[in-house]
Amino acid sequence: MFDAQFMALPGISPQEYSYLQNATNGLNEQQVRTFLMIYSGKRKNPSDMLLFCVIGLCLVPGLQRFIIGQIGMGILYLFTAGLCLIGSIVDIINHKELAFEHNQKMVFESLQMTRMSNFQ
């Protein structure tokens, strides 16, 4: 029913698509629209995450961690040159998982905000 709306998200993976379907199960059409409006602003595209990881490797160690809200890890990467470059290289390899984990947290936050907006 709402498949086209989920597919409009740039760079959506089948895993994220399935997660979104399960998370929004039971919401009406208006709630799904509200959810998608909130979620699309918080979500990180895996392609963008790869770009952040490469910039984190070459210019600003830890940039990718700051972008996804892991401030402590970002500071650690910054002061240790990306954990001697090893951590930054691992993040490049795992950029899709970094984006998906961040997006899972944003799904939860967006659902909470959607549910709270219905009570007011």
BAFI-3210 file (N, C-alpha, C; in Angstrom, 3 decimals, decimal comma, padded with zeros to 6 digits):
// residues 120
n [1|2|3|4|5|6|7|8|9|10|11|12|13|14|15|16|17|18|19|20|21|22|23|24|25|26|27|28|29|30|31|32|33|34|35|36|37|38|39|40|41|42|43|44|45|46|47|48|49|50|51|52|53|54|55|56|57|58|59|60|61|62|63|64|65|66|67|68|69|70|71|72|73|74|75|76|77|78|79|80|81|82|83|84|85|86|87|88|89|90|91|92|93|94|95|96|97|98|99|100|101|102|103|104|105|106|107|108|109|110|111|112|113|114|115|116|117|118|119|120]
n.u [000,822|001,871|004,178|005,351|005,968|007,997|009,926|010,719|012,675|016,043|018,588|017,659|017,834|017,033|016,907|016,495|014,083|012,360|012,527|011,336|008,732|007,852|008,048|006,202|003,848|000,451|-000,001|-001,978|-002,682|-002,178|-000,564|001,651|002,561|003,301|005,272|007,169|007,874|009,193|011,179|012,640|014,148|015,974|017,341|020,172|021,768|023,256|025,193|025,984|027,082|029,319|030,815|031,265|032,843|035,135|036,061|036,519|038,665|040,651|040,739|039,359|039,534|037,147|034,869|032,643|031,610|030,852|028,810|026,798|026,077|027,628|029,387|031,420|032,961|033,713|035,378|037,387|038,369|039,266|041,392|043,107|043,865|041,957|041,959|044,590|044,278|043,125|040,550|039,108|039,340|037,984|035,461|034,889|034,619|032,422|030,353|027,664|026,429|026,852|025,229|022,727|022,358|022,258|019,971|018,047|017,803|016,777|014,331|012,955|012,908|011,455|009,031|008,158|007,826|005,825|003,703|003,357|002,520|-000,017|-001,524|-001,885]
n.v [-001,199|001,293|001,127|002,513|004,961|004,338|003,385|005,683|006,801|007,748|005,455|003,236|000,126|-003,404|-004,551|-002,337|-001,458|-003,604|-003,432|-000,928|-001,453|-003,311|-001,730|000,316|-000,978|-001,139|001,557|004,312|005,897|008,704|008,842|007,386|009,077|011,305|010,085|009,404|011,941|012,977|011,005|010,959|013,254|012,698|010,447|008,633|008,241|005,362|005,733|008,371|008,037|006,504|008,418|010,235|008,572|008,223|010,850|011,106|009,362|010,584|013,408|014,534|012,852|010,672|011,984|010,637|009,406|011,571|012,586|010,629|010,880|009,770|011,031|010,676|008,535|009,826|011,873|010,285|009,025|011,323|012,243|010,081|009,723|008,360|005,923|005,045|004,852|002,366|002,013|003,844|002,696|000,301|001,378|002,360|-000,033|-001,071|000,765|000,610|-000,801|000,978|003,117|001,807|001,042|003,558|004,523|002,767|003,641|006,159|005,499|004,542|006,916|008,589|007,240|007,512|010,294|010,584|009,196|010,742|013,148|012,535|012,487|015,061]
n.w [000,000|000,860|-000,510|-002,691|-001,572|000,251|-001,490|-002,703|-001,193|-001,319|-002,252|-000,826|000,773|000,372|002,926|004,643|003,597|004,212|006,995|007,414|006,496|008,416|010,712|010,299|010,184|010,776|010,970|009,855|006,630|006,772|009,061|008,145|006,126|007,697|009,270|007,247|006,375|008,614|009,007|006,582|006,710|008,700|008,030|006,760|003,712|002,313|000,279|000,663|003,170|002,550|001,191|003,316|004,920|003,331|003,209|005,914|006,157|004,616|005,163|007,567|010,296|011,703|010,879|009,771|012,024|013,626|011,999|012,170|014,751|016,772|018,863|020,819|019,748|017,411|018,386|019,493|017,143|015,859|017,503|017,396|014,826|013,215|014,565|014,013|011,247|010,769|011,891|010,336|007,799|008,232|008,689|006,128|004,730|006,084|005,600|004,784|006,849|008,964|008,136|008,091|010,795|012,012|010,709|011,696|014,343|013,819|012,690|014,932|016,522|014,786|014,604|017,255|017,375|015,461|016,629|018,924|017,820|017,024|019,308|020,064]
ca.u [000,000|002,745|005,447|005,924|006,517|009,269|010,885|011,159|013,846|017,244|019,535|017,051|018,219|015,929|016,874|015,862|012,703|011,646|012,466|010,332|007,403|007,498|007,928|005,007|002,674|-000,583|-000,219|-002,835|-001,990|-001,711|000,555|002,805|003,080|003,990|006,487|008,142|008,351|010,163|012,270|013,487|015,067|016,950|017,952|021,440|021,891|024,523|026,168|026,515|027,921|030,594|031,527|031,725|033,924|036,341|036,533|037,053|039,959|041,632|040,822|038,905|039,260|035,973|033,732|031,500|031,042|030,155|027,608|025,747|025,755|028,512|030,337|032,562|033,799|034,263|036,511|038,437|038,957|039,953|042,659|043,970|043,981|041,105|042,513|045,743|043,673|042,452|039,122|038,523|039,248|036,881|034,213|034,633|034,124|031,120|029,545|026,230|025,968|026,796|024,029|021,530|022,207|021,794|018,599|017,169|017,538|015,931|012,976|012,363|012,621|010,399|007,768|007,757|007,339|004,560|002,673|003,123|001,781|-001,425|-002,214|-002,084]
ca.v [000,000|002,463|000,697|003,548|006,016|003,851|003,251|007,021|007,161|007,467|004,454|002,306|-001,276|-004,325|-004,739|-001,156|-001,474|-004,575|-002,881|000,141|-002,063|-003,873|-000,662|001,136|-001,843|-000,699|003,002|004,698|006,608|010,003|008,587|006,983|010,309|012,065|009,328|009,550|013,319|013,097|010,048|011,302|014,308|012,180|009,252|008,758|007,413|004,615|006,343|009,548|007,540|006,126|009,668|010,721|007,693|008,532|012,146|010,814|008,715|011,475|014,790|014,774|011,551|010,609|012,737|009,744|009,144|012,788|012,713|009,724|011,191|009,087|012,096|010,113|007,813|010,835|012,515|009,269|008,922|012,579|012,331|008,928|009,637|007,264|004,710|004,710|004,580|001,063|002,235|004,523|001,716|-000,607|002,114|002,384|-001,365|-001,275|001,989|000,292|-001,166|002,221|003,849|001,067|001,149|004,923|004,641|002,048|004,544|007,244|004,944|004,541|008,307|009,113|006,625|008,150|011,638|010,426|008,808|011,886|014,188|012,134|012,730|016,499]
ca.w [000,000|000,954|-001,078|-003,541|-000,715|000,795|-002,593|-003,096|-000,392|-002,117|-001,782|000,135|000,571|000,702|004,378|005,214|003,118|005,038|008,349|007,398|006,391|009,726|011,703|010,051|010,136|011,702|010,873|008,738|005,545|007,257|009,971|007,333|005,498|008,745|009,584|006,161|006,359|009,708|008,808|005,440|007,118|009,658|007,449|006,040|002,523|002,353|-000,636|001,356|004,264|001,945|000,961|004,618|005,375|002,548|003,720|007,242|005,999|003,985|005,652|008,936|010,925|012,564|010,337|009,622|013,352|014,026|011,168|012,646|016,137|017,714|019,157|021,538|018,780|016,501|019,069|019,561|015,803|015,565|018,230|017,127|013,368|012,748|015,199|013,151|009,939|010,717|012,144|009,181|006,716|008,601|008,470|004,676|004,369|006,732|005,510|004,686|008,188|009,748|007,725|008,497|012,249|012,283|010,222|012,621|015,467|013,330|012,538|016,260|016,895|013,913|015,032|018,515|017,060|014,747|017,612|019,827|017,095|016,909|020,571|020,289]
c.u [000,866|004,099|006,119|006,552|007,857|010,333|011,402|012,366|015,107|018,145|018,962|017,443|017,012|015,782|016,163|014,384|011,845|011,478|011,399|008,920|006,947|007,244|006,631|003,745|001,661|-000,821|-001,151|-002,042|-001,427|-000,521|001,813|003,404|003,854|005,305|007,555|008,700|009,423|011,398|013,197|014,475|016,180|017,798|019,262|021,466|023,223|025,592|026,799|027,441|029,283|031,440|032,075|032,891|035,223|036,925|037,126|038,419|041,025|041,810|040,532|038,586|038,050|034,764|032,484|030,834|030,307|028,821|026,481|025,479|026,584|029,677|031,587|033,506|034,430|035,470|037,674|039,137|039,778|041,323|043,602|044,165|043,205|041,541|043,617|045,283|042,901|040,943|038,436|038,365|038,109|035,540|033,884|034,050|032,703|030,191|028,051|025,656|025,884|025,522|022,773|021,301|021,705|020,325|017,617|016,818|016,596|014,501|012,272|011,989|011,462|009,043|007,256|007,179|005,990|003,437|002,346|002,301|000,306|-002,209|-002,527|-003,121]
c.v [001,264|002,184|001,793|004,662|005,595|003,786|004,610|007,488|006,809|006,422|003,445|000,868|-002,169|-004,544|-003,556|-001,090|-002,411|-004,055|-001,786|-000,423|-002,620|-002,776|000,132|000,301|-001,371|000,801|003,289|005,542|007,952|009,836|008,181|008,193|011,151|011,395|009,539|010,963|013,518|012,248|010,450|012,423|013,824|011,054|009,580|007,753|006,662|005,187|007,583|009,122|007,108|007,371|010,240|009,888|007,978|009,872|011,972|010,159|009,704|012,826|014,957|013,434|011,627|011,344|011,870|009,463|010,373|012,913|011,827|009,872|010,461|010,030|011,558|009,374|008,782|011,529|011,540|009,108|010,165|012,639|011,166|008,698|008,433|005,924|004,144|004,222|003,265|001,226|002,903|003,575|000,731|000,086|002,212|001,050|-001,574|-000,072|001,698|-000,074|000,055|002,992|003,133|001,159|002,534|005,064|003,881|002,930|005,667|006,771|004,979|005,961|008,873|008,525|007,253|009,534|011,577|010,099|009,969|012,963|013,826|012,397|014,197|017,064]
c.w [000,000|000,310|-001,886|-002,701|-000,134|-000,295|-003,060|-002,284|-001,169|-001,460|-000,813|-000,231|000,868|002,212|005,048|004,827|003,972|006,462|008,434|007,310|007,734|010,760|011,534|009,930|011,185|011,696|009,708|007,741|006,002|008,189|009,203|006,636|006,503|009,108|008,515|006,075|007,437|009,412|007,664|005,767|008,037|009,083|006,735|004,894|002,589|001,417|-000,012|002,493|003,735|001,689|002,267|005,142|004,630|002,986|005,104|007,176|005,539|004,676|007,138|009,594|011,858|012,044|010,247|010,958|013,881|013,290|011,691|014,142|017,179|018,047|019,855|020,610|017,793|017,105|019,175|018,216|015,478|016,233|017,985|015,633|012,837|013,277|014,311|011,778|009,868|010,911|010,968|008,002|006,989|008,379|006,982|004,235|004,887|006,625|005,422|006,050|009,090|009,428|008,214|010,000|012,644|011,885|011,098|013,817|015,046|013,071|013,884|016,685|016,087|014,268|016,319|018,244|016,338|015,720|018,546|019,115|016,938|018,186|020,803|019,378]
res [m|f|d|a|q|f|m|a|l|p|g|i|s|p|q|e|y|s|y|l|q|n|a|t|n|g|l|n|e|q|q|v|r|t|f|l|m|i|y|s|g|k|r|k|n|p|s|d|m|l|l|f|c|v|i|g|l|c|l|v|p|g|l|q|r|f|i|i|g|q|i|g|m|g|i|l|y|l|f|t|a|g|l|c|l|i|g|s|i|v|d|i|i|n|h|k|e|l|a|f|e|h|n|q|k|m|v|f|e|s|l|q|m|t|r|m|s|n|f|q]
***
